[in-house]
Amino acid sequence: MKKQQFIALMYGWIVILGLILLTSFVLGLLLRFTSMDETTLSWVSLAVGLIALFIGGIVAGVKGKKKGWVIGAITGLGFTLFTFLVQYLGYQQTFSLEQSLHHAGFVAAALVGGVIGVNIFVADKKS
């Protein structure tokens, strides 16, 4: 892997981490100070995760400038691996079937984001 693609992955992961931390803080405040219950929060957090990985894939694709589907997929897989390691090493639990399906969606969102990010870059260069 070239240095440019590795830097693109790092940018994507940092954006994802920042968005997840920011929205986790906001959702925590909403859970504490509103009547929002945990079932609603689970659907909202799934949507936030998909959007965060999509945006992270776009950032990685723009920075990588080529092979957007590969960069996006690796961005999503890196997030999934990080989440799995925290859950397994910290809580001694593996992914459930539901979590596996959510993470498959996360990888797909990052992949699509990577493809779009590369093509945004190509469209800007042709203009």
N, C-alpha and C positions, 0 to 999 in steps of 0.2 A: 504494500500500500504506500502510495506517495505521501510526502509530507503535507501537501496541500489538502488531500482527502482526510488525513488524520486531524488536521486543524479544523476542517469543516465538521467532522464528527464532534470534536470538542465544543465547537460553537453550538451545535445542535443540542448536545447534552446539557450544556450550561443554560441554554434558553429553556429547555424542558424543565430542568431542576428549578430555575427561577420562577417559572409560571406555576409549577406544582406547589412550591412553597408559598407563593403569594396567594393563590386561590385556596390553599389549605387554611391559611390564616383567616381569610374572609369567610370561608365556610364554617370555620370554628366559631367565629363571632356570630354568624347567622344562627348557628345551632344553639348558642348560649343565650342570645338576646331576642330570638323570635320563637314562634310556635312551630318551626320546622322540625319534623321528626326524622329519625334515622333512615327510614325507608325512602323518603324523598331525597335525603342527602346522598344515598347510594347511587341513585340515578343521576343526580347532578354531578357527583364526583366522577362517574363514568364519562359523562359528556365533557367535563372539564379535561379529563385525561386524554380523550380522543382529540380535542382541540389543541391541547398543549403539545401532543406528539405530532400532530399535523403541522403546527407552526414550527416546531423544532426540526421537522423534516424539510420544510421550506428553507429555513436558515441554513441547514447543512447542504442542501442542494444548491443554493445561491453561492455559498462559499466554495463548494467543491467544483462547480462549473461543468462537470460531466459525470456520466454514469449515475444519474440521480436515483434510479431505482435501487442501485446497490448501496449508495450512501444512505438513502432513506431507510432501507431494510436494516442496515447495520446500526443506524441510530436507534431504531425501534428495538432491535434485539439487545443492544447495549443497555437500554432502559429496563427491559424485561430481566436481563441477567442481574443488573444491580438490584432490582426489586426482589428477585428470587433469593439472592445472596443475603440481603438484609432480613428477609422473612425466615430463611432456613437457618442462618447462623445466629440470628438474634432471638428467634422465637421457636426454633426447632420444628417448623411446619413447612410442608411442601405446598405447592399450588393445588387448589381444588380445581375441579372441572370448570366451574364458573370463572375462576380467576384465569385459567388457561385460555378460555374463550375471550375474556376481556383483553388479555395480553396479545392474542392473535389479532384482535381489532386494533390494538395500539400499534403493532408492527405494520399492519396494513395502512393505517392512517399516516404513519411516518414515511412509509414507502411512497404513497401518493403525494405527500408533501415534498419529498425529495425530487420526484419527477416534475412536479409543478415548479419547484425552485430552480431547477436546471433550465427549464424552458422559459422562465421569466428572464433569466440571464441571457439566454439565446435571443429572445425577442428584443431585449434592450440593445444588444450588440448589432442587430440587423437594422435598427432604426437610424 
